[in-house]
Amino acid sequence: MFKQRTQEEREEIQRRYGSFIAYLESKDRIAEISKDIIEHYYTDILVNGFKAQVVASSIVAAVRYKYELEIAIKKQN
Protein backbone atom coordinates (compact mmCIF):
# COMPACT_ATOMS: atom_id res chain seq x y z
CA MET A 1 0.00 0.00 0.00
CA PHE A 2 2.84 2.38 0.80
CA LYS A 3 5.49 0.94 -1.52
CA GLN A 4 5.31 3.94 -3.82
CA ARG A 5 5.96 6.31 -0.89
CA THR A 6 9.41 7.51 0.08
CA GLN A 7 10.86 6.56 3.46
CA GLU A 8 10.27 10.13 4.62
CA GLU A 9 6.61 9.99 3.59
CA ARG A 10 6.12 6.63 5.35
CA GLU A 11 7.66 8.01 8.53
CA GLU A 12 5.34 11.04 8.38
CA ILE A 13 2.31 8.80 7.91
CA GLN A 14 3.41 6.66 10.85
CA ARG A 15 4.04 9.73 13.01
CA ARG A 16 0.71 11.29 12.11
CA TYR A 17 -1.60 8.27 12.21
CA GLY A 18 0.24 5.64 14.26
CA SER A 19 -0.20 7.56 17.48
CA PHE A 20 -3.82 8.41 16.63
CA ILE A 21 -4.73 4.75 16.27
CA ALA A 22 -2.98 3.99 19.56
CA TYR A 23 -5.07 6.74 21.14
CA LEU A 24 -8.32 5.32 19.73
CA GLU A 25 -7.39 1.84 21.01
CA SER A 26 -6.28 3.02 24.47
CA LYS A 27 -7.64 0.74 27.21
CA ASP A 28 -8.14 3.59 29.69
CA ARG A 29 -9.97 5.72 27.13
CA ILE A 30 -12.23 2.86 26.08
CA ALA A 31 -13.03 1.98 29.70
CA GLU A 32 -14.17 5.54 30.45
CA ILE A 33 -16.21 5.80 27.25
CA SER A 34 -17.82 2.43 27.95
CA LYS A 35 -19.02 3.63 31.36
CA ASP A 36 -20.57 6.69 29.73
CA ILE A 37 -22.18 4.59 26.98
CA ILE A 38 -23.85 2.25 29.48
CA GLU A 39 -25.05 5.10 31.68
CA HIS A 40 -26.51 6.91 28.66
CA TYR A 41 -28.04 3.70 27.32
CA TYR A 42 -29.82 2.82 30.56
CA THR A 43 -31.13 6.34 31.19
CA ASP A 44 -32.07 7.47 27.67
CA ILE A 45 -32.19 4.63 25.16
CA LEU A 46 -33.43 1.44 26.81
CA VAL A 47 -36.31 3.17 28.64
CA ASN A 48 -37.69 4.24 25.26
CA GLY A 49 -37.52 0.73 23.84
CA PHE A 50 -34.62 1.34 21.49
CA LYS A 51 -31.41 -0.60 20.84
CA ALA A 52 -27.89 0.69 20.35
CA GLN A 53 -24.81 -0.05 18.30
CA VAL A 54 -21.17 0.81 18.95
CA VAL A 55 -18.72 1.42 16.12
CA ALA A 56 -14.99 1.13 16.72
CA SER A 57 -11.92 2.20 14.78
CA SER A 58 -10.41 -1.30 14.58
CA ILE A 59 -10.94 -4.91 15.57
CA VAL A 60 -8.67 -4.38 18.59
CA ALA A 61 -10.79 -1.42 19.71
CA ALA A 62 -14.02 -3.39 19.11
CA VAL A 63 -12.83 -6.26 21.30
CA ARG A 64 -11.79 -3.82 24.02
CA TYR A 65 -15.18 -2.09 23.86
CA LYS A 66 -16.98 -5.43 24.19
CA TYR A 67 -14.91 -6.34 27.23
CA GLU A 68 -15.30 -2.95 28.91
CA LEU A 69 -19.01 -2.70 28.10
CA GLU A 70 -19.62 -6.09 29.73
CA ILE A 71 -17.83 -4.86 32.87
CA ALA A 72 -19.83 -1.63 32.85
CA ILE A 73 -23.09 -3.55 32.47
CA LYS A 74 -22.27 -5.74 35.48
CA LYS A 75 -21.51 -2.65 37.56
CA GLN A 76 -24.73 -0.96 36.41
CA ASN A 77 -26.94 -3.86 37.55
C-alpha positions in Angstrom: 0.0 0.0 0.0 2.8 2.4 0.8 5.5 0.9 -1.5 5.3 3.9 -3.8 6.0 6.3 -0.9 9.4 7.5 0.1 10.9 6.6 3.5 10.3 10.1 4.6 6.6 10.0 3.6 6.1 6.6 5.3 7.7 8.0 8.5 5.3 11.0 8.4 2.3 8.8 7.9 3.4 6.7 10.9 4.0 9.7 13.0 0.7 11.3 12.1 -1.6 8.3 12.2 0.2 5.6 14.3 -0.2 7.6 17.5 -3.8 8.4 16.6 -4.7 4.7 16.3 -3.0 4.0 19.6 -5.1 6.7 21.1 -8.3 5.3 19.7 -7.4 1.8 21.0 -6.3 3.0 24.5 -7.6 0.7 27.2 -8.1 3.6 29.7 -10.0 5.7 27.1 -12.2 2.9 26.1 -13.0 2.0 29.7 -14.2 5.5 30.4 -16.2 5.8 27.3 -17.8 2.4 28.0 -19.0 3.6 31.4 -20.6 6.7 29.7 -22.2 4.6 27.0 -23.8 2.3 29.5 -25.0 5.1 31.7 -26.5 6.9 28.7 -28.0 3.7 27.3 -29.8 2.8 30.6 -31.1 6.3 31.2 -32.1 7.5 27.7 -32.2 4.6 25.2 -33.4 1.4 26.8 -36.3 3.2 28.6 -37.7 4.2 25.3 -37.5 0.7 23.8 -34.6 1.3 21.5 -31.4 -0.6 20.8 -27.9 0.7 20.3 -24.8 0.0 18.3 -21.2 0.8 19.0 -18.7 1.4 16.1 -15.0 1.1 16.7 -11.9 2.2 14.8 -10.4 -1.3 14.6 -10.9 -4.9 15.6 -8.7 -4.4 18.6 -10.8 -1.4 19.7 -14.0 -3.4 19.1 -12.8 -6.3 21.3 -11.8 -3.8 24.0 -15.2 -2.1 23.9 -17.0 -5.4 24.2 -14.9 -6.3 27.2 -15.3 -2.9 28.9 -19.0 -2.7 28.1 -19.6 -6.1 29.7 -17.8 -4.9 32.9 -19.8 -1.6 32.9 -23.1 -3.6 32.5 -22.3 -5.7 35.5 -21.5 -2.6 37.6 -24.7 -1.0 36.4 -26.9 -3.9 37.5 
